Amino acid sequence: MLELTKRLLEAAEGGEPVVLASVLEAGPRSVAPGSRMLISPGGERMGTLGDADLDAAVCAYAMGAFARHAAETVYVAETAPAGASEGAAQGLSLTPRVVADATSVYLEVVE
């Protein structure tokens, strides 16, 4: 956790930007709220959200967050709801639209 914090501070102080992904609500997945992962523009990850499929889907979605300079909550569904776009991986889809009983993840670009 200390390395994750150091990398986050480095980004905030003008280093290479990262996306900070934090689990808000576990929904049906076995993940802990508060779990965090950093994603670099090159796709490298530090930390985990607690589920390999979720990590992969969030990492794929996060690539678009850099261009949007985003701070957003996304909802993870097992199947693609209408409007789901980037981040579909391992049968998961991420959407900014609220999905009932879904895992929710907050994403923020730190630069």
N, C-alpha and C positions, 0 to 999 in steps of 0.2 A: 504494500500500500504506500510505503514511503517513496518508492521509485515513481509510482503513478502521480503522487503529489508533486514531486520534483519536476516531472515532465510537464505537468499542467502549469506550474509556476513559470517554467521556461517559456512556454507558449505565450502566457499572459504578459511576459516581459519582453516580447518582440521576437522570440524564437519561431521556429517552424510551427504553424498553426496545427491544432488538433480538434477533433470533435470529441466532446465529453458526452458519453451515453450513460444514462442512469435509469435503472428500473424504478418506475413509480408504483405500479401495481402488478402483481404476479399473474393475475388472471388464471388461466388453466395450466400454465407452465410451472414447473418446479424451480422457480428462481426466487431469490430473496430481494424484496424491495430495498433499494439503496445500493445494490450491486452496480459497479461502475467499470467502464472500459473506455480507453482512449483510442482513437483511430487517427492515423496520420494521413496526409494527402496521398501517400503512396500505398495505402491500405494496410500498413503495419498496425498491429493491435497490441495494446498493453492492458492487462487485466482481463476480466471476463464478466459477462452478465449472468453466468451460471449455467448456460446451455449452449452447446456448440452450434446448433442450427440457428438459434436466436442471434448469437454472435455474428455468424456469417450473413444473415439477412440484414442486421443493423449496419454492419460494415459496408455492405453493398449500397444501402440507402444513404449512408453518411457521405459517400463520394459526391453526391449532388448537393449536400448541405454546405460544402465549402463554397461553391459558386453562389449559393443563395445567402451566405453569411447568416445561416439559420440559427434560430432558437425556437424549437418546436417540440410538441408532443406528438408521437406517432403511436398507432395502435397496431398490434400484431395479431393477425388472423391466420388460422390454419388453411383457409381457402381465400382466394382473392375476391374481396368485396368490390362493388362498382367503385371506380375511381382509384383503385390501388395501382401503383405504378412501380417505380424503382424499388429495389430491395427484395423482390420476390426471389427467394432462395429456399431450397430444401422444403418445398411445400408451404412456406410461410409467405405472407405478404404484409407490407407495411403501408399504412395509409394515415394521412392527417385527419381523416374523418373518424368521429367517435364510433367505436365498435363495442357493443355491449359485451361484458364479461371477457374482454380481451386483455392481454398483457399490454401495459402501456410503458413507453420508454421516452424519456426526455432527452433531446439532443441539443447541444449548444456548441457552436464553433467558438473556440477560444483562440484569439490572435492578438 
